[in-house]
Every structure is written in structure tokens, then in C-alpha cells.
């Protein structure tokens, strides 16, 4: 027996409040939730590897200074010797190969690096860096070096582990896949967090899955901008998306320029010097070449690249990638010591500058130790989010072997005026970011097929029960 609540005639009649009309977001939320759930579930292992190896790489800069302190640092002396004498000492200790570049001592307590290519036992993509005391010409050691940042063996190993898991070009697909999906997962999480009622975002006073969800959302929102940045910059030098970005930059006239390394005039003596000995000291010599570069304002640290052939010039380029960046370069005629071309970083196209800054910020170089600490915090945040994400999946299943999935069919609730542009955006992304578009399209097709199979089974079940 039910009793209807009594009303008093003294009370004013209540006016019914009209139900709020559904927002445009309402049909999209289940779709974003399902995408965030499955993308997080399936991509998380790749992101976990990328975050862990990225954490190690961010720490490797400081570790490198400790591990290789004997080679990289020297006691401060009175006067530095000419560069040519330092190179001669390196060549005496390591006569194999040819001098591909020289990095003069950039600080009072720093050694000079003489880089040798074609050395037996050294990877073709690496060079042998011979460390020379600029005050005494003592050779302090030799190590393999990789890349424009001068990575030594420890950092090189971690860098390659982060980039391709030491699996070569095919291994790079893992990192591109992770970078392609990171911004999607982070963006979906932010949208879901903002769409939740304020009360559901609170962490204090909650427990269980709700507490995990609150922590997951809070950490994710705070770290989201960093994740967007890591995703965008990581894709700039990936295999497929990176190639598309380079093609776009080239079509817009914003590719990275380079100084003209063609020597002026026909200098027979230069040709003889260039082919004789591989000591990197041709024509007027390294010291005069360095002096000519200094006259153009190219301060330390710099790298001197010898002429490639008889018609080429020396190229001296600044290699400081920390802020403020020093990326000017100059071409110098080996026969006369005259500067034939100068390229200033200030004259780089905007997209070339942004690419340079983005890569250096991504790799922890641009702002030094502060940059590296920020990257480590982002990596730890991503690891924490992945762990909490899997924990929520477990909690959603109430302790079963696997958590319950998000129900399918969300895309069917999206109005055509929203679904059609959304499909168009996915198609464009699939072209420019193939490791996002292809898996996403595959997921949608499989999800639709499985949903249709489940729907047909559901329609057959009542008839079987009646029989």
C-alpha cells in the first residue's frame, strides 16, 4: 500500500522546472569515453615504454657528465694551444679514419673533441670522438659519439632505446605510434574531465574507483599541455608523419636552410690539400679558419667541418642548443681564409625555428637542467596515469579477471551534422598521421562489425526462448 505525500493548502503551488535541453556535447561524450577507454587500454603499453625510456634519457645528460668526466673536463691552464696542434695530437694517437669535424674547447675546463669518421669498429652513423687537453695536447681518451648534440655511449644507448628499442628503422614505428596517440588520449581525458560535474572531480573524501578516477583526471589535466607538446614535437622527426611535416614545410618555403659550402674560385692547391692525409687541416689551416669565423661573431661552442672535396669550403657552425640558441654558420674559403657565406639563425623561416626549438625542448637541451627535470616530471606523470588507468579498469570489473568495457554503439547516437565532419577530420588525420588514422579506422570497422554481430544474436535469443 502506498501513501501519497500530503500537501498543505497554505503552501504555494510548485512550478515545474523544464528539463534542460540536451547539449551538443551529450551524444559525443559516450563516443569520447569509449575512444579514451580503448585507446588508453591498447596504446598504454607503448606509452609506458616511451615514458620510461624518456625518463632515462632526460636523466642521461647529467649522468653523462659524471660517467665521462675524465674525458670531458680538464684542469684549467694558462694558454690554449693552436687547434692544429691539438688535432695533430689526436691523429698521432688515432691515425685511422679521417677528420670529419673538430669541436674546439668551449670552456676553460672543457676538452677539445676531434671527430674521426671511417674508423674500424665504429658504427657508420657514429664518429670516434678523441678528447684532447687544449692546454697540453694530452689525449684524455676516445669515445663513440652520435648526433649533433654530441651524445656519448651512455646517452646514445638510451636515446636509441627510446627512439627504436634498438630494433632499427622498424623499431621507430613504436615511438611514432605512441606519439600519434598521446595527444588523442590526453585530449579525450581533458574533455571528459571538464564535462563531469564539479562534485565528481573532487578527490578529497572519496574512496575506491571514484578516488582513483579523481586523481587520474587531476594529474591528467595538469600534465595535458606537456603531453600535447611531447606528441607534436615527437612526430616532427618520426618516419611517416615526420616526412609529411617536412614535405609541408618545404612546400611552404619553411625548410631548414644551410650555408653554401662552395668555395670561391678555382684553387688547385686546395684540392691537393683536401685529398692528402685526412687531418682536417687544409689550405690556410684550422686556426685561421676559426679566426675568420670569430670575426663574423661565431662564438663558442662551434664545430669546424673540413671541406668535403676540392670545390668545397670549410663550414664553421655554432652548436649551442641551449637558450639562447647559437646556430649561426659560416663558409670559409680554405685557400684564402675569406668568409664566402654566412647564415644567421635569425634569418631562419619561422617553421624552421619552431621545429628547432621544439626538438631541443623535447630532448631536454633548450633550458638545460630545468628542461630535463620538467621532462622527468612529465614522464613520471604519464607512468602514474597509466597505472591508475589500469587500476580503474580493474575496479570497474569489481575484481574480476578483466574490467568491464565501455558499451559499444556510441557512434550511432551522434547526429549526422556532427558525425560527418568528424569522419572527415579522421580521414585527414589518417593521411597525415597514418599510425593514428589507420589503427583508428580499423578499430571503428571492427567495433561496428562486432556490434552488428552482437545485435543479431540479441534479436535471435528471444525467438529461441519462445521455442
N, C-alpha and C positions, 0 to 999 in steps of 0.2 A: 504494500500500500504506500503510495507516495502522497506526500503532503505538499501542496503548493505553498510557496512563501507568502505570508500575509503582507498586505500593503496598507499603509495608513492614508486616510483621506487628507491628512494635513500635509503630506509630502507632495512636493511639486512633481508633476509627471516628468519622467526621464525622457530626454530626447535621444533617439537612436543616432549613434555616430556612424556615418557611412564608412564602409570598409575602404581602406586606401587602395587606389588602383595599382595594379602590378606595374613595377618599373620595367624599363627595357632590360635591366640587368637580370631580372628574375629568371628568364629562360636560359640565360647564358651561364649562370652560376653552377648548375649541375654539370654543364659541359666542361667548364674550367676546373671544377673539382675532380672530375673523372680524369682529365688530362694531367692535372697536377699529381694525382694519386699514382697513375700508372707510369708516367714519365719518371717520377721520383723513385718508384719501386724498381724499374728496369734500368734506369740510367745511373742510379746511385752507386753501384759498384765501380763504374768508370770514374765518376766524380770523386769517389773515396780514394782511388789510386792517384788521381790528378792532384787532389788536395794534399795527400800525404807526401807525395814526391815534391810538390810545390813548396810545402813547408820545409822540407830538407834543403831545397835549392835556395830558398830565402836565407837560410842559416849558413849556407856554404860559403858565402862571401867572407864572413868573419872567421869561419873555420879555416879557410884557405890562408888567411894572413897568419894564423897560428902554426899550421902544419908546415908551411913553406917559408917561414920567417928567415931562415938561414940564406935562402936563395934571393928573397925579395928585398931584404934590408942589408945595409952595410954601415960600418962605423963612419961617422962624418969626418971627412978630411979637410984639407986646406984648399986645394985646387983640383978641379976635374980635368982629366986628360982629354986630348982630342978624341973625337968619335972614331976616327980612322984607327988609332992605336987600340981602342977597346975592341973594335971589330977584328983587328989582326990577332989579338989575344984569343978571341973566341974561335977564330978559324984555325989557329995553331992547335987548340985543344980538340976541335971537332972539324977536321978537314973535309968530311963527307958533305955532299949536298951543295946547294948554292944559297947565298943570302937572299931571302925574299923580302925582308924588312928589318929595320932597326928602330928600336924604341929607346932613345936616349934617357938617361936617368931623369925622372920628372921631379924629384925632390932631393934634398940634401942627403937623406938617409936611404935613398932608393937605388937599386942596381939598374944597370942598362941591360936591355934584352936584345940579343941578336937572334933573329928568327931564321932558321935554316929549313928549306924545303928539299924534298927528294932524298931525305936521309933514310938509309936502310933500317927497317924495323919500325919506322914511324908511319902511322896511318896517312894515306894520301891527302885526306882532308885536314890533317893537323900539321903543325910545324914543330921543330925542335927549338925551344927557347933556351939559349945559352945566357946565363946570368953573369954579368961582368961587373966587378967593383970599378966605378968610374974614377976613383982616386988612385988605384994601384994597378988596374987592369988584371987583377986576380980573377980567375974564373971560379965562381962560387957554386956552380952546379948547372945541370941541364935537365929540363923537363918538357914533356909534350904540352903544347898549347893549342887551344882551339878557339875560333871565333874572334870577332872584333873586340870583345871585352877582355881578351887575354886570359881565358879560363885555363887553369892548370888541372892536372889529372883528377883531383878530388871533385872539383866543381864540374869538370867536363863529364865525369861519370854520372853525377847526379842530374845534370842538365839533360843528358841523353836518356836517362831513365825516366825523367819527367816527360820528355818530348815523345819518345817512341818505345819505351820499355826495353831498349837495346835490341829491338827487332827490325831496325832499318826503316825503309820507307813505308812498308805495310804497317808497322807499329805506330806510325804517326796518325793513323786513322782513329786510334783510340782517343788521343788527345783532342782531335778535331771533333769527334763525336761528343765528347764531354763538353767542350766549349760551345758547340752548336746548341746544346740543350740546357746549359746552365742558366741562360737568361730567360728561357721559357719557363723553367721550373720556378726560378726566383720571382719572375713577374706574376705567374699564376698564384704563388703564395701570397704576394703582397695584395693582389686583388681580392683574394679570399679573406685575408685578414681585415682589410678595410671594409668588406661587406658584412662582416659579423657584427652583431650588436655589441655595444661597448662593454656590457656586463660580461659577455662571453670571452672578451680579450684579457680579462684580469687573471693574474696568476696567483696573487696572494689569497690565501683562504681556500684554495681549490685543492683537489687531490686526484689521483688516478689519471685516466686518459685526458681529462679536461685540463689538468695541470700541465701535462706533457704538451698538449696542444697549445696552451697559452705560452709556454716557454719557447716552443718551436716557432710560433708566429712572431713573438717579440724579437728573438735573435735574428730570424729571417728578415724582418723589416729593417732592422738596424744595419744588417750587412748587405742588403739588396743592391745598393748603389755600387758597392765594391764588386759584387758578383756580375752586375751588368758590365762593368769596366773590364774585368778579367775575361769575360766571354768575348767582348768586342775586340780587345787587343790580342787575345789568343788566336782569334780567327784570322788576323791580318797576315800571319805567316804560316797558315795551315796549307795543306796540299790543294784542296779543291776550292774552298771558299777564298783562301788567300790568293789563288790565281785569278778568281773573279774580281777580287778587290783591286789587284794590280792592273787588270785589264780596264777596269772602270777608271782608275786614277790616270792611266795612260791616255784613255780617250778624252779625259777632261784636261789633259796637259798638266797633271799634277804628279807625275812620276818623279822619283828622287834623281836630281841631276848629278853629274860628275864632272870634275875638272878635265879639260882637254890635255891629254898626256902626250901630244905630238910635239916633238922638239922642232924648233925653228931652224931652217937652213939645212944644208947637206954637210954633215960633219963626219968625214971619213975616220978621223981619229977616235971619235966617239964609238963608231961601230967596232973598231978594233978593241977598245977598252971593254965594251959591253960583252964581248964574247970571250974574254980572256980570263979566266980564273974564278969567276963567281964569288968574288969577295964583296960585291956590292959597292965598290969604290971606283966609280968611273969618271973620266974627264977631270973636272976641277976638284973632285973629291967631296967626301961627305961633309966635312967641316964647312966648306964654303957653301955647299948646298943648304946646310942648316942655317948658316948666317943669312943667306938670301931669304929663306922662309921667315926668319925672325924679323927681317926688315919689313915684311908685309904684315907683321903683327901676330904671327902664329906662335903663341906661347905654349909652354908645356901643359899637358903631355902631348907629344907629337910622335908620329910614325913616319919614317923615311922609307919609301919604296923605290928600289933601283929601277932603271929603265928596263922595259921588257925586251927591247930589241934596239937595233941601230937607229931607228927613226923615232924613238920614244924619249920622253923626258923623265927626270925624277919627279915623283909626286910626294909632297910632304903634306900630311893631313893631321889635324888635331883629333885626338881620340878621347877627349874628356866627355863622358856621357852623363856626368852628374851636373846638377844645376849650379850656376848657369852653364849650359852646354857649350862646348867649344868644338865646332865641327867644320871650321874653315879649312880650305885646302888650296895648295898652290902647285903649279907645274913649273919646273926649273930646268933650263937647258943644261945638259951635263958638260957641254963643251965650253960655254961662256959663263955659266952661273947666273944667267939672266932669267928673271921670272917671266914666263911666257903666258901664263893664265892663272887667274885667282877666282875661286868660288867661295862666296860667303854664305854661311848658314842663314843669315838674314834674308838672302835672296831666294831661298828655297820656296817652292809653292806651298800654300797653306796645308794641303792634304799631306804633302811630304813631311812637313814639320810635325803635324799631328801624329802621323804614323811613327816618326822617330821618338817623340815624347811618349806616346802610348806604349811602345815596345819597351822603352827604357824604364817606364814606371811599372810595367808588368813584370819585368825581370829584376826589379829592386835596385836599379842603378841610379835613377834620376835624383832621388833625395837621400841616397846613402842609407845609413843605419835606420833612420826614421822610416824610410820606404820599406826596408826589409822587415822591420817589426810590424808595420801595418799589414804586409803580405802574410806574415806568420799568423797574425790575429784573424785575418780573413780565412786562411786555411783551417785554423782550429775551429772557427765558426761553422764552416762547411762540414767538417767532420762531425761536430756536435749535432748539427741539423740532420745529417744522415742517420746518425744513431737514434735520435729522437723520432725521426720519421718511421724507422723500422719498429721502434718501440710502440708507437701509436698503432701501427698495423697489427702488432701482436695484441695490444689491448683491445682493439676493435673486435678481434675474434674471441675475446674473453678467455684467453688461454688455450685456444685450440691450436692445432699444428700450424695453421696459417690464418692470418687475419681475413676478415670478410672483405671482399672487393666492393668498390663503389658500383651501384646498379648501372647497367647499360641503358641505352635508349635516350640519353640526354640530348643528343643532337636533333632528335625528332621534335623536341619541344621548342627549338629555336625558330623564330619566324623567318620566312624566305628573305625578307628585306635585310635581315642581319646575316643569315646563313650564306647567301650567295656572295656578298663581298668578302666574307670570312674565308670561303673556299678560294676566292681569287687571290687573297693575301697569302694563303698557304701555298698556292701554286707558284707565286713569285718567289717566296722564301725557298721553296723546294728547288727552284732553279739556281738561285744564288748561294744557298746554304744546303747543298744536297744531303749532307748527313743529318740534317734536321727534316727536310721535306720528304725524303724517301722513307725513312722509318715512320714518320707521322702518317703518310698516306697508307703505308702497309698496315699500321695499327687500325686506322679507320676502316679499311676494307675488311680486315679480319674481324673487327668488332661488329660490323654490320652483318657479316655472314653468320657469325655465332649467335647474334641476336635474333636473326631470322630463323635459324635452326631451333633455338630455344622457344621462339614464339609458336612455331608449327607444332613442336612437341606438346606445348601447353594447350593448343587447340585440340589435339588428338586425345589427350588424357581424359577429359570428361566423357567422351563417347565410349572409350574403353571401360570406364567405370560403370556407365549405364548398361553396357552389355553384360 
